[in-house]
Each structure stands twice: as structure tokens, then as C-alpha cells.
Amino acid sequence: MLAMINNCSLRNIKGKLAALYVLNLTDLVFTLFLLGTGLFQEINFIMRLAMKDAVLCIMLKIVLPAVLLIYINARIRKACPEKLKTANVLLNVIISFYALINLNHIIWLVITAFIA
């Protein structure tokens, strides 16, 4: 596991970009489900507004991140080893953040199941 975290190879970074996108999508799914219970509200002000418009929500949580990750993937192919190392560290931080958010959602889903 530690080797994967420290691995700065292009292949590993591409995998982390894919994992980041999946975590972003699961965040959306969990958020929508929890909002549907009526017991929760979106904390992120921008997403709270976006959740009121399905098209805007899809653009902000599905399309925009996909476009950004495709762009980053294209740029990372040309990066020097130093830039790959920096990208790897940043991806590790962002993935950890999203993993914690998703873990929080899962905990609240379990708690909600016992409340209902």
C-alpha cells in the first residue's frame, strides 16, 4: 500500500485520477441519497445551490471534473519526474479528502438505516 502511495509513475498517477473521479461520483450518489432522507443538507454552498438544478448539478459534479481530469491526464503525460512527484503528492491528499467524505457518508447511511 505504501508503495502505491509513493509511486510516481505515469500509470499509477492515471489510476489515481480514475480513483478520484470515482470518489467524486460516489460522493454525489451518497449526497443525493442522504438529501432524499430529509435529515441532511448540503454543507457546500455552491453545491447546495447546484442541487436545486439537475443540469447544473450534473455539469458541476460529472462533466466539469471529467473534463478537468482529462486535461490533467493530457498534461501529466508531458511532465518531468519532479512534476509527477508533485502531482502524486497532491493526488494523495485529494484522494484522502474524498475518501474521508465518502466514509462520512457511509457512516451516516448506516446511522440513517437504524433511525428509519
C-alpha positions in Angstrom: 0.0 0.0 0.0 2.8 2.4 0.9 4.5 1.6 -2.4 1.4 2.7 -4.3 1.2 5.9 -2.4 4.8 6.8 -3.1 4.8 5.5 -6.7 5.1 8.5 -9.1 4.8 6.5 -12.3 2.6 7.8 -15.0 0.5 4.6 -14.8 0.0 5.0 -11.1 -1.0 8.6 -11.4 -3.5 7.8 -14.1 -5.0 5.2 -11.8 -5.3 7.8 -9.0 -7.0 10.2 -11.4 -9.6 7.5 -12.2 -10.0 6.8 -8.4 -10.5 10.4 -7.8 -13.3 10.6 -10.4 -15.0 7.5 -8.9 -14.8 9.0 -5.4 -16.3 12.2 -6.8 -19.2 10.3 -8.3 -19.9 8.2 -5.2 -19.9 11.5 -3.2 -22.7 12.7 -5.5 -24.7 9.5 -5.2 -24.3 9.4 -1.4 -25.2 13.1 -1.1 -28.3 12.7 -3.2 -29.4 9.7 -1.2 -28.8 11.4 2.1 -30.6 14.6 1.0 -33.5 12.4 -0.1 -34.0 11.3 3.5 -34.8 14.9 4.6 -32.4 14.5 7.5 -29.4 16.2 5.9 -28.5 19.2 3.9 -25.5 20.0 1.7 -22.8 21.9 3.5 -21.0 23.2 0.4 -22.7 26.4 -0.5 -22.1 26.1 -4.2 -23.3 22.6 -4.4 -26.3 23.5 -2.2 -27.4 25.9 -5.0 -26.5 23.4 -7.7 -28.6 20.6 -6.2 -31.7 22.7 -7.0 -31.0 22.4 -10.8 -30.3 18.9 -12.1 -28.5 20.1 -15.2 -26.2 22.4 -13.2 -25.6 19.6 -10.7 -24.6 17.2 -13.5 -22.3 19.8 -15.0 -20.5 20.6 -11.7 -20.2 17.0 -10.4 -19.9 14.9 -13.5 -18.9 16.8 -16.6 -16.6 19.5 -15.2 -14.5 17.0 -13.2 -14.3 14.7 -16.2 -13.0 17.5 -18.4 -10.5 18.6 -15.8 -9.2 15.1 -15.2 -8.9 14.5 -19.0 -6.9 17.8 -19.2 -4.7 16.9 -16.3 -4.1 13.4 -17.8 -3.0 15.0 -21.1 -0.7 17.4 -19.3 0.8 14.8 -17.0 2.0 12.7 -19.9 4.5 15.5 -20.7 5.6 16.1 -17.2 9.1 15.7 -15.9 9.7 13.3 -12.9 9.7 16.3 -10.5 6.2 17.3 -11.6 5.0 13.7 -11.5 6.1 13.6 -7.9 4.3 16.8 -7.0 1.2 15.6 -8.8 1.4 12.3 -6.9 1.5 14.1 -3.6 -1.4 16.3 -4.5 -3.5 13.4 -5.7 -2.8 11.5 -2.5 -4.1 14.5 -0.4 -7.2 15.0 -2.6 -8.0 11.3 -2.7 -7.6 11.1 1.1 -10.0 14.0 1.5 -12.6 12.5 -0.8 -12.2 9.1 0.9 -13.0 10.7 4.3 -16.0 12.4 2.8 -17.3 9.1 1.4 -16.6 7.4 4.7 -18.6 10.1 6.4 -21.5 9.5 4.0 -21.3 5.7 4.6 -21.4 6.2 8.4 -24.4 8.5 8.0 -26.1 6.0 5.7 -25.7 3.3 8.3 -26.9 5.5 11.1 -29.9 6.6 9.0 -30.8 3.0 8.4 -31.1 2.4 12.1 -33.1 5.6 12.6 -35.7 4.8 10.0 
